[in-house]
Amino acid sequence: MRRLIVLTAILIAILFGINAFVSYLPNFSIVNPKSPSAIQPEKVKVVSEESVVINAVKKVGPSVVTVVEEISAQQSIDFGPFSFFVPPSSSSPQSQNIGSGFIVSQDGLIVTNKHVVSDTNVKYQIITENDKKYTVQKIYRDPLNDIAILKIDLSENPGQKLIPVEMGDSSRLSVGQFAIAIGTALGEFRNTVTTGVVSGLGRGITAGSQFEGYVEKLDNVIQTSAAINPGNSGGPLLNSSSQVIGVNTAIAQEGQNIGFALPINTVKDSIKNFNESGQFNRPYLGIAYKIIGKDVALLNNVPQGAFVVEVISDSSAEKAGIEKGDIITKIDGKRIEGKTDVAGIIASKKVGNTISITVWRDGKNIDIKATLEPAPSE
């Protein structure tokens, strides 16, 4: 009997405790899962390569332009390997697409390659994605890099708003990361999009233009597997965040899926320099050189460094006493070896800076002081 009373008391206590606990809970009602008022799970956005490319094209596409060159009107008759040109029937010039570019400011600054606009005797136009035409008023060509900044006449299309690109940081690139190229392929197909990866960094190349016959040696360029066709020159190379990481510059004629782009940080330096001075006022040493790596140095019993192949007349280098055949081993205490290059060090300086240069000549180290002067204008 006593046991029964104890069990009854325990049961009553348990029921009372449950009731008290429930009274503190919020009111719930059972909802039909198919009902519109049912709580639905949050949608998760899956980012795929396809969505990255589509978003990049939507964002950057309106900022990519085509560079057009005006040419004299003429007709041609094809006779196999020969062509017969008929004199122009009118004085009205015609135009041809020769390259690409992209908008970097709302006040009408366009970036492209210098080799795209290398002819100083012709007029150039810009055509935007929505077929608006602008006359190029001024062209500023970088004397040290394959970069040009174009200033267009905004009064030709009043009310039209230019959309500048967002520039990334090319110093943080990694081999293997995704890359997207946009440009006017073959001078005909506007806003052509190709994809690939960053397949190499710090390359040295000799670049040229199929249209202009222009050739220039470039250092520290980005290699990419994104297809860069003739006409893509001057267009943007993008990362997966739709930021411009390079300016498409050249293709390897003897290889497949090997293209090259100038790092965007070089372009940013040029634009900053231009905005501050109205010109490309860049420091200039005045030498042509080849890097001597470890293997070549050991083979020839010379130090690693930059072998001076030419000293430009009346340059900072000539005034400082640098001679052809010297090997520059240090600049401001930094050894010239591996990825440490003369051009990179000079680019980090300002016009008027005095630098310390150690050269190896006739088996001896010689210390030289050189004051950097502005690069000569074209």
Beta strands, then each sheet from edge to edge (+ up, - down):
strand 1: 64-71
strand 2: 75-79
strand 3: 82-86
strand 4: 94-105
strand 5: 109-112
strand 6: 124-127
strand 7: 133-141
strand 8: 148-152
strand 9: 178-185
strand 10: 189-208
strand 11: 215-224
strand 12: 236-238
strand 13: 244-251
strand 14: 259-263
strand 15: 283-284
strand 16: 287-292
strand 17: 305-311
strand 18: 327-331
strand 19: 334-335
strand 20: 354-361
strand 21: 364-371
strand 22: 373-374
sheet 1: 1+ 4- 5+ 8- 7+ 6- 1+
sheet 2: 2+ 3-
sheet 3: 9+ 10- 11+ 14- 13+ 12- 9+
sheet 4: 15+ 22-
sheet 5: 16+ 17- 18+ 19-
sheet 6: 16+ 17- 18+ 20- 21+
end
